[in-house]
């Protein structure tokens, strides 16, 4: 299935990008070492999520500690460096909107959950509220089970952090597990199901920015978040 792959299939760290039909983003695995080399991109914003390790980032004259669960947004044209040993999922956002801030660093390990459809929840990372105008970054929390087929009006890349399940598109299924990555073009009808024994956790980045709870059934009917009275 061209919409799902596993990180093991890439020996360069490049996951979804223009090579395999994802024009909006370049999704990558990055490894920081102790070189403290200067980073930055003149054409693209960058949003990251730290998977493991610890490091220290210097961004636009500000210092930040990086540890697992840290989300980072760096606007295009902003120079920064990382000193330490850590790995992260990076998404370059091509041709971004003008951002309201040069960067943002957020601790998602201690953030509150919000409700989405079919009993799913999410934790927001970089968003327009934190200065990142172009995308919404989030952690999706998927309980055991299968949600109804649906689509979104945004273009999205996903990285599976924990758990296992399958992506279903047009009756075709592809297994996913920790380390799997997914590209969902806007309006592609799909279902990401959890058939494991524990909650599935995924990292998503989508554009245009909005709510991860926004979804539509195949007939165009909005999926409504069910809340308890």
Backbone as JSON, one array per atom type, in Angstrom:
{
  "sequence": "XXXXXXXXXXXXXXXXXXXXXXXXXXXXXXXXXXXXXXXXXXXXXXXXXXXXXXXXXXXXXXXXXXXXXXXXXXXXXXXXXXXXXXXXXXXXXXXXXXXXXXXXXXXXXXXXXXXXXXXXXXXXXXXXXXXXXXXXXXXXXXXXXXXXXXXXXXXXXXXXXXXXXXXXXXXXXXXXXXXXXXXXXXXXXXXXXXXXXXXXXXXXXXXXXXXXXXXXXXXXXXXXXXXXX",
  "N": [[0.85, -1.2, 0.0], [0.69, 2.13, -0.95], [0.34, 4.21, 0.79], [1.28, 3.66, 3.29], [4.17, 2.73, 5.17], [7.14, 1.29, 6.65], [9.6, 2.49, 8.9], [11.91, 1.02, 8.73], [12.2, 0.5, 6.08], [13.56, 2.54, 4.98], [16.83, 3.62, 4.54], [17.98, 6.0, 4.82], [16.73, 7.76, 6.48], [14.75, 9.26, 5.38], [11.3, 9.46, 5.03], [8.12, 9.86, 4.18], [7.85, 11.92, 1.34], [8.24, 14.09, -1.52], [9.12, 12.16, -3.28], [7.54, 9.91, -2.96], [4.95, 10.79, -3.42], [4.1, 12.72, -1.57], [3.76, 15.9, -1.48], [3.48, 18.12, 0.15], [4.82, 17.86, 2.56], [7.98, 16.9, 4.07], [8.78, 14.11, 5.63], [10.81, 12.83, 8.16], [13.27, 10.8, 9.88], [15.44, 11.92, 12.33], [18.71, 12.16, 13.7], [20.36, 13.4, 16.42], [23.64, 14.38, 17.34], [26.57, 15.02, 19.28], [27.7, 17.19, 18.02], [26.72, 19.72, 17.82], [26.0, 21.1, 15.55], [25.0, 23.75, 13.36], [21.61, 24.28, 12.51], [18.72, 24.74, 10.39], [16.36, 26.06, 8.04], [15.79, 27.72, 5.08], [13.55, 27.76, 3.52], [11.46, 26.2, 4.53], [9.25, 25.54, 7.28], [9.86, 23.71, 10.33], [8.75, 20.98, 12.22], [9.13, 19.0, 15.08], [9.35, 15.94, 16.99], [10.54, 14.55, 19.89], [11.88, 11.36, 20.22], [13.63, 9.67, 21.71], [16.4, 9.82, 24.05], [18.42, 12.63, 25.23], [18.94, 16.15, 24.96], [20.23, 19.46, 24.29], [18.87, 22.4, 23.1], [19.54, 25.31, 21.22], [17.81, 27.99, 20.2], [17.18, 30.65, 18.22], [18.49, 32.33, 20.05], [17.52, 31.41, 22.48], [17.46, 28.97, 25.12], [16.75, 25.5, 25.42], [15.72, 22.46, 26.92], [15.69, 19.19, 25.63], [13.81, 16.25, 25.58], [12.37, 12.9, 25.62], [9.08, 13.11, 24.34], [9.03, 15.82, 23.96], [7.93, 18.47, 21.95], [8.77, 20.41, 19.1], [8.82, 23.44, 17.34], [10.15, 25.19, 14.63], [10.5, 28.11, 12.88], [10.83, 28.92, 9.38], [13.98, 30.11, 8.21], [15.08, 30.51, 10.7], [17.86, 30.16, 12.7], [19.34, 27.43, 14.43], [20.62, 25.13, 16.91], [21.59, 21.89, 18.12], [22.76, 20.18, 20.91], [23.78, 17.19, 22.06], [22.55, 13.81, 22.47], [20.07, 12.43, 20.74], [17.02, 11.24, 19.22], [14.55, 11.99, 16.73], [11.31, 12.55, 15.23], [10.96, 14.36, 12.38], [9.27, 16.87, 10.56], [9.31, 18.63, 7.66], [7.77, 21.55, 6.59], [6.69, 22.62, 3.67], [6.79, 25.68, 1.81], [5.57, 27.48, 3.78], [3.04, 29.27, 5.72], [3.25, 32.67, 6.97], [4.72, 32.74, 10.06], [3.83, 33.39, 13.51], [5.74, 33.36, 15.43], [9.2, 32.72, 16.14], [9.87, 30.23, 17.06], [8.79, 27.38, 19.02], [8.64, 25.41, 21.95], [7.4, 22.55, 23.43], [6.13, 20.57, 26.11], [4.83, 17.6, 25.74], [4.45, 15.39, 27.22], [3.19, 15.93, 29.58], [0.78, 17.08, 29.01], [-2.73, 17.92, 28.62], [-5.43, 15.74, 27.59], [-7.65, 15.86, 24.79], [-10.95, 15.28, 23.43], [-11.79, 13.24, 20.61], [-13.4, 11.74, 17.75], [-15.21, 8.56, 17.96], [-14.35, 7.62, 20.46], [-11.71, 8.32, 20.58], [-8.75, 10.19, 21.47], [-6.71, 13.19, 21.78], [-3.59, 14.99, 21.95], [-2.45, 18.2, 21.77], [0.28, 19.58, 19.95], [2.58, 21.58, 18.35], [0.9, 24.36, 17.08], [-1.18, 26.9, 15.49], [-1.75, 28.51, 17.73], [0.57, 28.38, 19.2], [2.27, 29.74, 17.63], [2.86, 28.54, 15.23], [1.88, 28.73, 12.13], [1.09, 27.19, 9.92], [0.53, 24.42, 10.29], [-0.98, 21.74, 12.24], [0.27, 19.91, 14.87], [0.11, 16.84, 16.58], [-0.51, 14.36, 19.16], [-2.08, 11.38, 18.71], [-4.43, 9.31, 20.33], [-5.44, 6.14, 20.35], [-7.94, 3.95, 21.06], [-8.47, 0.37, 21.61], [-9.95, -1.19, 18.86], [-12.05, -0.49, 15.96], [-12.66, 2.37, 14.13], [-15.36, 3.99, 12.27], [-15.17, 4.19, 8.64], [-13.71, 7.15, 7.28], [-12.92, 10.58, 6.31], [-10.58, 13.33, 6.06], [-10.25, 16.89, 5.64], [-7.77, 17.83, 5.39], [-4.25, 17.5, 4.58], [-2.1, 14.95, 5.64], [0.58, 13.58, 7.6], [1.67, 10.72, 9.37], [3.17, 9.1, 12.18], [3.68, 6.1, 13.76], [3.87, 5.7, 17.16], [3.53, 3.92, 19.36], [2.07, 0.67, 19.88], [-0.12, -1.43, 17.83], [-1.77, -2.19, 14.73], [-3.87, -1.66, 11.92], [-3.98, -0.03, 8.73], [-6.67, 0.8, 6.72], [-7.81, 1.09, 3.46], [-10.08, 1.48, 0.95], [-10.91, -1.21, 1.23], [-8.53, -2.58, 1.29], [-5.94, -3.68, 3.42], [-3.19, -2.69, 5.46], [-0.68, -3.68, 7.67], [0.31, -1.94, 10.65], [2.69, -0.69, 12.98], [4.73, 0.23, 15.82], [6.92, 2.63, 14.6], [5.97, 2.59, 12.03], [4.96, 4.58, 9.22], [2.69, 6.91, 7.72], [0.94, 8.38, 5.01], [-1.7, 10.51, 4.41], [-3.51, 11.81, 2.02], [-5.61, 14.72, 1.52], [-9.08, 14.18, 1.88], [-9.04, 11.47, 1.42], [-10.62, 8.48, 1.9], [-10.49, 6.45, 4.74], [-9.4, 4.2, 7.37], [-7.86, 3.95, 10.48], [-7.07, 1.43, 12.45], [-6.98, -0.13, 15.68], [-5.81, -3.12, 16.6], [-4.44, -4.28, 18.6], [-3.31, -5.0, 21.97], [-3.14, -2.89, 23.65], [-3.46, 0.71, 24.1], [-3.05, 2.58, 21.12], [-0.57, 4.88, 20.07], [-0.06, 7.69, 18.12], [1.82, 9.99, 16.11], [0.88, 12.9, 14.59], [0.89, 15.24, 11.86], [-0.65, 17.86, 10.27], [-2.01, 19.76, 7.47], [-4.18, 22.16, 6.01], [-3.91, 23.87, 9.22], [-5.89, 22.94, 12.07], [-8.48, 21.26, 13.87], [-7.74, 18.07, 15.27], [-9.96, 16.53, 15.68], [-11.72, 16.95, 13.64], [-13.55, 15.36, 11.21], [-15.01, 13.43, 8.54], [-17.66, 11.36, 7.38], [-17.84, 8.92, 4.68], [-20.0, 9.82, 3.05], [-19.92, 12.51, 3.36], [-21.02, 13.52, 5.65], [-20.54, 15.21, 8.73], [-18.49, 13.83, 11.24], [-19.38, 13.43, 14.54], [-18.23, 14.42, 17.7], [-18.68, 12.42, 20.5], [-19.78, 13.15, 23.68], [-19.77, 12.66, 27.23], [-22.58, 13.09, 29.39]],
  "CA": [[0.0, 0.0, 0.0], [1.58, 3.28, -1.1], [0.09, 5.21, 1.82], [1.88, 3.23, 4.56], [5.45, 2.05, 5.09], [7.8, 1.22, 7.94], [10.87, 3.22, 8.87], [12.98, 0.1, 8.36], [12.33, 0.48, 4.63], [14.4, 3.68, 4.59], [18.16, 3.62, 5.15], [18.47, 7.38, 4.79], [15.95, 8.58, 7.39], [13.66, 9.9, 4.66], [10.09, 8.67, 5.04], [7.28, 10.37, 3.1], [8.16, 13.22, 0.75], [7.8, 14.17, -2.92], [9.49, 10.92, -4.0], [6.44, 8.95, -2.9], [3.64, 11.42, -3.57], [3.77, 13.68, -0.51], [4.36, 17.17, -1.92], [3.31, 19.16, 1.16], [5.73, 17.64, 3.68], [9.07, 15.92, 4.05], [8.8, 13.44, 6.93], [12.13, 12.21, 8.28], [13.85, 10.48, 11.18], [16.71, 12.62, 12.48], [19.53, 11.76, 14.84], [21.24, 14.46, 16.89], [24.82, 13.94, 18.06], [27.14, 16.08, 20.12], [28.46, 18.13, 17.2], [26.11, 21.05, 17.96], [26.01, 21.75, 14.24], [23.9, 24.69, 13.15], [20.52, 23.81, 11.68], [17.85, 25.8, 9.91], [15.91, 25.91, 6.67], [15.34, 29.01, 4.58], [12.33, 27.64, 2.73], [10.45, 25.39, 5.17], [9.15, 25.39, 8.72], [10.14, 22.36, 10.8], [8.17, 20.55, 13.49], [9.79, 17.77, 15.51], [8.92, 15.29, 18.23], [11.69, 13.78, 20.37], [11.54, 9.97, 20.52], [14.45, 9.18, 22.83], [17.63, 10.57, 24.3], [18.33, 13.98, 25.78], [19.79, 17.12, 24.28], [20.01, 20.87, 24.6], [18.69, 23.16, 21.87], [19.65, 26.76, 21.23], [16.96, 28.41, 19.1], [16.95, 32.09, 18.18], [19.0, 32.93, 21.27], [16.89, 30.85, 23.67], [17.92, 27.63, 25.45], [15.67, 24.57, 25.74], [16.08, 21.06, 27.1], [14.9, 18.27, 24.82], [13.72, 14.9, 26.12], [11.24, 12.22, 25.0], [7.81, 13.79, 24.57], [9.14, 17.25, 23.65], [7.59, 18.91, 20.59], [9.53, 21.6, 18.73], [8.52, 24.13, 16.09], [11.13, 26.21, 14.25], [10.06, 28.78, 11.66], [11.83, 29.03, 8.32], [14.92, 31.21, 8.36], [15.56, 30.6, 12.08], [19.03, 29.33, 12.95], [19.33, 26.78, 15.73], [21.58, 24.03, 17.03], [21.26, 20.9, 19.14], [23.93, 19.54, 21.5], [23.33, 16.05, 22.83], [22.28, 12.62, 21.69], [18.63, 12.19, 20.74], [16.41, 10.99, 17.92], [13.27, 12.67, 16.63], [10.58, 12.58, 13.97], [10.94, 15.72, 11.85], [8.45, 17.13, 9.37], [9.5, 19.92, 7.02], [6.52, 22.08, 6.03], [7.15, 23.4, 2.53], [6.04, 26.89, 1.46], [4.68, 27.73, 4.93], [2.48, 30.59, 6.0], [4.09, 33.49, 7.84], [4.46, 32.34, 11.44], [3.77, 34.47, 14.49], [6.86, 33.23, 16.35], [10.36, 32.06, 15.53], [9.92, 28.85, 17.5], [8.06, 26.99, 20.23], [9.03, 24.12, 22.52], [6.29, 22.16, 24.28], [6.25, 19.28, 26.78], [3.57, 16.9, 25.52], [4.34, 14.29, 28.18], [2.36, 16.36, 30.7], [-0.31, 17.89, 28.47], [-4.06, 17.35, 28.76], [-6.06, 15.11, 26.44], [-8.95, 16.33, 24.3], [-11.73, 14.2, 22.83], [-12.07, 13.19, 19.18], [-14.5, 10.83, 17.44], [-15.08, 7.11, 18.19], [-13.63, 7.36, 21.7], [-10.3, 8.65, 20.45], [-8.34, 11.43, 22.11], [-5.5, 13.75, 21.2], [-2.82, 15.99, 22.69], [-1.93, 19.15, 20.8], [1.66, 20.03, 19.99], [2.71, 22.87, 17.67], [-0.33, 24.81, 16.43], [-1.17, 28.36, 15.34], [-1.74, 29.14, 19.04], [1.95, 28.45, 19.68], [3.03, 30.5, 16.66], [3.08, 27.75, 14.01], [0.68, 29.1, 11.39], [0.74, 26.34, 8.78], [0.13, 23.04, 10.57], [-1.26, 21.25, 13.59], [0.99, 18.71, 15.28], [-0.62, 16.28, 17.72], [-0.42, 12.95, 19.5], [-3.38, 10.73, 18.68], [-4.53, 8.2, 21.28], [-6.44, 5.31, 19.69], [-8.28, 2.76, 21.86], [-8.64, -0.88, 20.87], [-11.16, -1.21, 18.06], [-12.03, 0.09, 14.63], [-13.6, 3.47, 13.91], [-15.95, 3.96, 10.92], [-14.42, 4.85, 7.56], [-13.91, 8.6, 7.31], [-11.86, 11.34, 5.65], [-10.29, 14.67, 6.57], [-10.05, 17.89, 4.59], [-6.37, 18.26, 5.44], [-3.2, 16.57, 4.18], [-1.53, 14.53, 6.93], [1.56, 12.51, 7.75], [1.54, 10.08, 10.68], [4.21, 8.18, 12.6], [3.16, 5.31, 14.87], [4.79, 5.71, 18.29], [3.33, 2.71, 20.16], [0.88, -0.12, 19.57], [-0.19, -2.07, 16.52], [-3.09, -2.21, 14.12], [-3.81, -1.67, 10.46], [-4.58, 1.04, 7.93], [-7.55, 0.24, 5.7], [-8.23, 2.02, 2.41], [-10.73, 0.79, -0.17], [-10.96, -2.64, 1.46], [-7.17, -3.12, 1.4], [-5.36, -3.43, 4.73], [-1.74, -2.77, 5.64], [-0.38, -3.68, 9.1], [1.15, -0.87, 11.15], [3.22, -0.91, 14.32], [5.67, 1.3, 16.18], [7.88, 2.86, 13.53], [5.29, 2.73, 10.73], [4.58, 5.93, 8.84], [1.5, 6.94, 6.88], [0.57, 9.64, 4.37], [-3.12, 10.55, 4.08], [-3.91, 13.01, 1.28], [-6.92, 15.25, 1.87], [-10.31, 13.54, 1.39], [-8.88, 10.03, 1.21], [-11.41, 7.7, 2.87], [-9.58, 5.5, 5.36], [-9.59, 3.89, 8.78], [-6.68, 3.47, 11.21], [-7.66, 0.59, 13.5], [-6.11, -0.7, 16.71], [-6.16, -4.49, 16.92], [-3.49, -4.78, 19.58], [-3.79, -5.21, 23.33], [-2.99, -1.64, 24.4], [-3.73, 1.93, 23.35], [-2.09, 2.98, 20.09], [-0.2, 6.29, 20.09], [0.49, 8.12, 16.84], [2.2, 11.39, 15.96], [0.35, 13.42, 13.34], [1.09, 16.63, 11.44], [-1.53, 18.08, 9.12], [-2.15, 21.11, 6.92], [-4.09, 23.34, 6.87], [-4.09, 23.66, 10.64], [-7.27, 22.85, 12.54], [-8.68, 20.33, 14.98], [-7.64, 16.65, 14.93], [-11.27, 15.91, 15.81], [-12.52, 17.18, 12.44], [-13.58, 14.2, 10.32], [-16.26, 13.29, 7.78], [-17.95, 10.03, 6.86], [-17.72, 8.9, 3.21], [-21.06, 10.58, 2.39], [-19.72, 13.92, 3.64], [-21.62, 13.89, 6.94], [-19.52, 15.4, 9.76], [-18.43, 12.92, 12.38], [-19.64, 14.23, 15.74], [-17.59, 13.93, 18.92], [-19.63, 12.06, 21.53], [-19.32, 13.51, 25.02], [-20.62, 12.16, 28.31], [-23.35, 14.1, 30.1]],
  "C": [[0.88, 1.24, 0.0], [1.41, 4.32, -0.01], [0.72, 4.85, 3.16], [3.2, 2.53, 4.28], [6.03, 2.01, 6.49], [9.16, 1.88, 7.82], [12.03, 2.32, 8.48], [13.2, 0.06, 6.85], [13.2, 1.62, 4.11], [15.74, 3.59, 5.29], [18.77, 5.01, 5.17], [17.77, 8.27, 5.8], [14.8, 9.28, 6.72], [12.46, 8.96, 4.62], [9.2, 9.13, 3.91], [7.73, 11.76, 2.66], [7.74, 13.17, -0.72], [8.13, 12.92, -3.72], [8.33, 9.93, -4.04], [5.08, 9.63, -2.75], [3.23, 12.42, -2.52], [4.47, 15.0, -0.82], [4.38, 18.23, -0.81], [4.38, 19.09, 2.24], [6.94, 16.82, 3.25], [9.18, 15.37, 5.46], [10.1, 12.65, 7.03], [12.37, 11.74, 9.71], [15.2, 11.17, 11.25], [17.4, 12.17, 13.76], [20.46, 12.91, 15.19], [22.44, 13.81, 17.59], [25.38, 15.13, 18.83], [27.94, 17.12, 19.33], [27.97, 19.56, 17.35], [26.14, 21.82, 16.65], [24.8, 22.64, 14.07], [22.9, 24.1, 12.18], [19.72, 25.01, 11.2], [17.52, 25.59, 8.45], [15.33, 27.24, 6.2], [13.99, 28.95, 3.89], [11.18, 26.95, 3.46], [10.45, 25.57, 6.68], [9.51, 23.95, 9.07], [9.44, 22.12, 12.12], [8.76, 19.19, 13.82], [9.13, 17.23, 16.77], [10.05, 14.37, 18.66], [11.23, 12.39, 20.79], [12.33, 9.43, 21.71], [15.71, 10.0, 22.93], [17.36, 11.91, 24.94], [19.32, 14.89, 25.07], [19.43, 18.52, 24.74], [19.93, 21.64, 23.29], [18.87, 24.66, 22.14], [18.93, 27.27, 19.99], [16.71, 29.91, 19.2], [17.35, 32.77, 19.48], [18.4, 32.41, 22.55], [17.35, 29.4, 23.86], [16.75, 26.76, 25.88], [16.25, 23.18, 25.92], [15.13, 20.2, 26.27], [14.97, 16.88, 25.43], [12.53, 14.2, 25.46], [9.91, 12.89, 25.37], [7.85, 15.28, 24.32], [8.79, 17.49, 22.19], [8.29, 20.24, 20.32], [9.0, 22.14, 17.4], [9.6, 25.17, 15.85], [10.7, 26.8, 12.91], [11.2, 28.85, 10.64], [12.71, 30.26, 8.56], [15.48, 31.38, 9.75], [16.73, 29.64, 12.26], [18.93, 28.7, 14.34], [20.33, 25.64, 15.73], [21.13, 23.13, 18.17], [22.55, 20.24, 19.6], [23.43, 18.42, 22.39], [23.09, 14.87, 21.92], [20.8, 12.27, 21.83], [18.17, 11.88, 19.32], [15.02, 11.61, 17.91], [12.63, 12.4, 15.28], [10.47, 14.04, 13.55], [10.03, 15.79, 10.65], [8.76, 18.53, 8.88], [8.2, 20.33, 6.34], [6.9, 23.03, 4.91], [6.2, 24.57, 2.24], [5.05, 27.27, 2.57], [4.09, 29.13, 4.93], [3.45, 31.36, 6.9], [3.74, 33.18, 9.3], [4.53, 33.54, 12.38], [4.92, 34.42, 15.49], [7.99, 32.52, 15.63], [10.42, 30.59, 15.9], [9.0, 28.63, 18.69], [8.56, 25.62, 20.66], [7.99, 23.75, 23.56], [6.53, 20.76, 24.86], [4.93, 18.55, 26.67], [3.39, 15.75, 26.51], [3.42, 14.64, 29.35], [1.21, 17.26, 30.25], [-1.64, 17.16, 28.6], [-4.56, 16.74, 27.45], [-7.36, 15.8, 26.08], [-9.62, 15.18, 23.56], [-11.86, 14.37, 21.32], [-13.21, 12.19, 18.97], [-14.16, 9.39, 17.82], [-14.23, 6.79, 19.41], [-12.16, 7.69, 21.65], [-10.01, 10.0, 21.1], [-7.07, 11.94, 21.45], [-4.88, 14.75, 22.15], [-2.19, 16.91, 21.66], [-0.47, 19.48, 21.04], [1.75, 21.42, 19.38], [1.44, 23.17, 16.89], [-0.22, 26.3, 16.18], [-1.15, 29.09, 16.69], [-0.34, 29.25, 19.63], [2.86, 29.13, 18.66], [3.26, 29.81, 15.34], [1.84, 27.88, 13.13], [0.2, 28.03, 10.43], [0.14, 24.99, 9.15], [-0.36, 22.89, 12.01], [-0.47, 19.97, 13.78], [0.27, 18.16, 16.51], [-0.21, 14.83, 17.96], [-1.84, 12.41, 19.5], [-3.37, 9.48, 19.54], [-5.71, 7.34, 20.85], [-6.72, 4.08, 20.54], [-8.41, 1.53, 20.97], [-9.98, -0.84, 20.13], [-10.97, -0.53, 16.72], [-13.08, 1.19, 14.54], [-14.23, 3.33, 12.52], [-15.02, 4.6, 9.89], [-14.73, 6.34, 7.57], [-12.81, 9.26, 6.48], [-11.68, 12.68, 6.35], [-10.11, 15.62, 5.39], [-8.63, 18.43, 4.58], [-5.46, 17.14, 4.94], [-2.38, 16.23, 5.42], [-0.43, 13.49, 6.75], [1.53, 12.03, 9.2], [2.75, 9.19, 10.91], [3.69, 7.43, 13.81], [4.23, 5.22, 15.97], [4.74, 4.4, 19.08], [2.09, 1.99, 19.67], [0.96, -0.74, 18.18], [-1.63, -2.11, 16.03], [-2.97, -2.31, 12.62], [-4.45, -0.42, 9.89], [-5.41, 0.37, 6.85], [-8.0, 1.33, 4.75], [-8.83, 1.2, 1.28], [-10.77, -0.72, -0.02], [-9.6, -3.32, 1.56], [-6.58, -2.72, 2.73], [-3.84, -3.55, 4.69], [-1.45, -2.73, 7.13], [0.52, -2.5, 9.46], [1.55, -1.2, 12.58], [4.13, 0.26, 14.65], [6.74, 1.42, 15.11], [7.26, 2.94, 12.15], [4.97, 4.19, 10.48], [3.52, 5.88, 7.75], [1.37, 8.33, 6.27], [-0.88, 9.55, 3.95], [-3.42, 11.86, 3.34], [-5.32, 13.45, 1.7], [-8.01, 14.48, 1.15], [-10.13, 12.07, 1.02], [-9.65, 9.28, 2.3], [-10.53, 6.57, 3.41], [-10.08, 5.13, 6.76], [-8.27, 3.41, 9.34], [-7.2, 2.74, 12.45], [-6.59, 0.05, 14.44], [-6.59, -2.11, 17.01], [-5.15, -5.13, 17.87], [-4.13, -4.94, 20.94], [-3.69, -3.96, 24.19], [-3.36, -0.46, 23.51], [-2.64, 2.18, 22.31], [-1.83, 4.48, 20.19], [0.43, 6.63, 18.75], [0.83, 9.6, 16.9], [1.71, 11.87, 14.61], [0.73, 14.87, 13.12], [0.21, 16.85, 10.22], [-1.65, 19.55, 8.76], [-3.34, 21.15, 5.97], [-4.4, 23.0, 8.33], [-5.57, 23.65, 11.0], [-7.34, 21.91, 13.71], [-8.5, 18.89, 14.52], [-8.99, 15.93, 15.01], [-12.14, 16.09, 14.57], [-12.42, 15.98, 11.5], [-14.95, 14.11, 9.67], [-16.42, 11.85, 7.33], [-17.93, 10.06, 5.33], [-18.8, 9.68, 2.47], [-20.96, 12.08, 2.64], [-20.32, 14.4, 4.93], [-20.53, 14.09, 7.98], [-19.62, 14.35, 10.85], [-18.49, 13.76, 13.66], [-18.94, 13.58, 16.93], [-18.65, 13.66, 19.96], [-19.04, 12.39, 22.89], [-20.29, 12.97, 26.05], [-21.33, 13.31, 28.99], [-22.85, 14.24, 31.54]]
}
